[in-house]
Amino acid sequence: MLEGRRGFLQTLAGVGLAAVAGPRALLAGKGRYAIAYTSFAVRLQRGRDLIRGAGAPSLPAETFIDLCRSFGADGCQLDRSQLASTEPAYLDGIKRRLGEAGLFVELSTSGKALEDDQRFADTVGVARRLGAERMRVAILHGRRYEDFKTMASWREFADHWRGLLPQRRRVLDRERMPVGIENHKDWRADELVELLRSVDSPYLGACVDFGNNLALLEDPLEVATKLAPFAVTTHLKDMAVRPYEGGFELSEVALGTGICPLAKMIDVLRAARPDVPLCLEMITRDPLKVPFLDEAYWATYGKRDDARIARFRAEALSKASKEPLPRVSDKAYEAKVAAEDDNVRRSTEFARKTLHL
């Protein structure tokens, strides 16, 4: 197992950024600060509403690239769904546009890409054509405490991936494309580490999300520490919490205004992975409810964990916001976009000036 982890680190140590940028990006930072497509969730949702059923991207790659350039990023984490085509000529055009914008690119895709060898190879082909040298994958698009109502349903999901991923080692090693599985409000940190170790491939690691595991009552710095040796990429974010009767509300907020120890988390990640990109994921939306006081929340754990609850209250809820968390659902579209832009702008400024990215 140690050999597998050492190989993983050595492999990624040689992974450069695909289109690291010209003078603008190099002056702005270290060439490692990117913006994830989900940072423009307001625009994504608007696009879905306008093109429902039409089959077109809700936030086209071209528009997203222009947005990332306008906010002064070094790179972007682009989702495969944003591509209008996978034809070589189209992908070559997107690659040229990325180069003109001075942006490196990562490809984000769903867990379906890992369920079949040919689908994975095809996805890697798209990534390479774009100039990407790493990928981010989410294998659950919902949330553990909402999607799984019984232990049996969770075990079916978990057993599926625990059985399937080791079978993918051969194609992972053949394709030689580093893939980071996100801690996406599904796996606790120890569970994800166990999953990655079971595959033991130098090409399968983690997309370390800075805030998601708060929803699983885990400390952000502990999560970063456990996942750091496996880090392929990240979702850099800050989070605010506020109690309500059944649990707590959870919101992404502009970097530096929440409870995540961002500088410490970045130090931990870079100590293990000096070249890991920091990809902003600032989702402008209403707070999520995490009903951890409801017995149904604990269905996938077997029983309620009062010690974990007490620790979470002491370490996270003690820093809860005294003011209501931001909401945008009651705003007009133009106001939502303005709030989204402000969040990305403030976060980028904090990333550059305070976090020195």
N, C-alpha and C positions, 0 to 999 in steps of 0.2 A: 504493500500500500504506500509506503514511503517513497518507493521508486516511482510510482504513478504520480504522486503529488509533485515530486522533484521534476519529473518530466513535464508536467503541466506548467510549472513555473518557468522552466527553461524554454519551453515552446513559446509561451506568451512573451517572454523577455525579448524574443526576436521579432515580435509582431509590431511593425511600425504603423503609423497612421497613413491611410491610403492616399489622401490628396492634401497633405498638410500644406497648407496654405501659403500665400505669399506674404509680403511685408506687413499688410494690415493685421493679419492674425498673429504673426510673430510678435509684433509690437504690443498687441492687446494682451497676450498672456503666454502660456507655455505650449499652446497648440493642443490642449487637451480638454477644453471646455466646449461642450456641445449642447444642443437643445433637442429634446425628444418631441416627437410629433404631438404627443398628448398634452404638451404645454399650450396647444392651441385647440383645446377641447370645445370651446365655444364655437369656433369656426367649423370644427369637425361636425358638431351636431347640426349646425345650420346647413352645412352641405348635405348631410344625410336627409334632413327634412326636405330640401329642395330637389334632390335627385332620387328620392325614394323609388326603388324599382327600376331605375334607369341603368344601373350597372356601372356608372362612372365613379371615379374616386371622389370622396366627400371633401377632401383637402388635397388637391393634386400635388404631386411631387414638385412641380415647377413653382407653385405658389408657396409651398412650405420652404423650399430652398431660398426664395426671395425673402421670406420672413426671417429665417435664421441669419441671413446676411445682414438684414436691416437692424437686427438686435446685436450685431457684433460678435456672433459666435465663431468658434474655430471649426465646428463640425455640426453634424445633425444625425439624429437617430430616426431614420426614415422607415415607415412601415410598408410592407409589400403591397398592402391594399391601396396605397397612394399612387401606385404605378398604373398608368392607363394601359400598358401592354408589357409583355415580357419579350417582345421581338427584339433581336439584337440591335437594329437601327435605332429603335426608341430608347433602349437602355444606354446605348452609346451617346445619344443626345443628352440624356440626364447626367451622365458622367461628365460630359463637356460642360454642362451648366454648373455642376458642382465645382469643377476646376476653375471656371471663370469667377465663381463666387468665393473661391479660396476656402472651401469647406471639405473636411474629410467626412466620410459617411459610414454609418453602421446600418445594417438591415435588421429591422424588427419583423418577427413573424409569429404565427400561432404555433401551439404545440403540435398541430397536425403535421407540421414539417418533420417531426421526429418519429412519426408513427409508421413511416414507410421509407425504405431505402431509396427508392427512385424519387419520391417526393422531396426527400432531403437533398439528394444530389441535384435535383432541378433548382431548388431554392438556393443552394450554394452557388450554382451557376449564375443565377440572377445577381447574387451578392457580388461575385467576382466581376461580373460584367460592369457593375456600377463602380467598382474600385473599393468595395468594402472588404475589410480583413477580419471582421468579427460580426457576430449576430447576437441579437437578444431574442429570447423566446419566453412566452408566458404559456404555461400548460393549463392554467385555469383562468378564465376571464371574469369569473364571479368572485365570491368570497366564501371561505370555508363555512362560516357560521350562518350563511344564508342559503348556500347551495346544497348543503348536506344536512338532512334532518335527522338522520340516524347514524349510529356507528357503522352499520352494515353498508350504507351508501358511501360513507367516507372510505371504508376499507376497500370497497370495490374500485374506487378511483385510485387510491394509493397503491393497491396491489397491481393495478393495470400498469402504472408507471414504473413501479419497482421491478416488474417482470419485463417490461418492454425496453427500458433504457439500456440495460446491459447488452441486449441483443443488437443495439445500434452501435456498439463500440467499433465493430469492423468498418462500418461506413464512415463513422466519425474519423477514425484513423486514416482511412483511405482519402477522404476529402480534405483533411487537414485545415478545417475552418473552425476556429474557436467559437464556441456557442455558450452563451450565458443564460441559464434558466433563472428567471426572476422569482424572488420570494414575493409572491403576488397574493398576499392574504390567504395563502393555502398552507404552505409548509412552515412550521416553526423552524428556526435556524438549525437546530440539531437534526431535525428530520431531513432538511435539504442537504446538509453535510453528509448524512448517512446515505442519501440517494446518490449523491455525486461520487462518494467513495465506492459504492457498489458497482459503478460503471468503470471507474479508475482509468479514464481516458485523459490524455493530456489536452484533448480538444473539447472537453465538456466541463464547464465551470458555472459561475453564478453571475447574474446581473443583480448587483447588490442595491436593493431599494432602501433608501435611508429611513423611510417612515412607515412602510406597510405593516411591519410586524407589531407596531403599537396596537393594531386591531386584534392581535393575538396575545396581547398583554406582555409583550417582550420589550426589553430595554434596547433602544436603537444602537447604543455603543456596543453592547454585548453582541447584538446581531452582526454588526460590522466586523467585530473582532473574529467571530466564528467563521464568517464567510470570506474574510479578506484573502486567505491563501488560495481561494478558488475564483477570485474576482476576474471576470472578463471585461465587464463594463458596469455601469451604475445607473441608477435613477437618483440624482441629487435633489433632495427636497427638504423642506422644513415643515413641521406639523404643529398645529395648535389643538388643544383638547378642552372640552368643557362638559362637566357632568350634567346629566339629566336624570330623571327618575329611574329609568331602566338601565342606565349605563353611562356612556359618554359619547359626545359628538367629536368627530375627528375631521380636521380640515387641512389641506395643503395651504400654506401661507407663504408670503414672500420670504426668501432666505434671510435669516437673521432675526425674524420676528416670532419664531416658534420655540419649541422646547428641545429640538435635536441639537446635540453638541457637535455641530458641523465640523469645526476645525479638528477636533479630536478624532472624529470618524474618518476624515480625509487622511490624517496622519497615519492612522491604523492601516487604512487601505494602501497607502503609498509605501508604507514600510514593507508590506508584503508584495505589492505590485506597483512599482514606481511609475509605470507608464499607463496605468488604468485611466481611461477617459472619465471625466465627470460630466454626466449628461443631465441637464436640468429637466425635471418633470414637475412643472408647476401647473396643476390642474385647477382652473378657476371654475368652481361649482359650489353647490350647497354642501353643508357638512354631511358626512356619513354618520349614521347612528350605529354604535357598537353596543348591542344589548347584553353586556357581559353579566348582568345581574339576573337575566332570564335563564331558567334551567335549560331551555332549548339551545342556548349558546354553547353549552358544554356537552352536547350530544356526541360529538366526535372525539371526546376525550375520556369518556367513561363516567366521569363524575366531576362535580364542581371542585375547583382547587382554591380553597380559601386562603392558603398561604400565598399563592400567586396573586390573588386579588389584593391582599393586604400589601404586598410588595409594590404592586402597580399603583395602588393609591398613594403610597408613601413616596414613590420615585417619579411618577408621571402626573397623576391627578393633583398632586400638591403644587404643580406648576400651571394649573389650569387657568385659562383666560377668565378674567372677571367680567369681560364684556361679551355680548353675543358674538358668535363666529360669523364671518362674512357670508352673505347669501346673495345669489344673483338671479334666481329663478323668477323673481318678481320684476326684473328690470327689462327694459326694451333691449333689442338686439344690439343697438349701437352702444348702449351703456355697458352691456356685457363685454363687448369687444374692448371698450376702453379700460374696463377693469382687468381683463386678460392681459392687455398690453402693459398696463401699469405693473402688474405682478411680475411679468417676464422682465421688464425693464429694471425694476427694483432688485429683483433676484440677480440679474446679470451684473448690475453695479456692485452688489454686495460680493458676488463671486470674484469679481476682478479686484476690487479695492481692499476687501477685508480678508477673503480667503486666498487671495493672490493666485487665482487660477489663470 
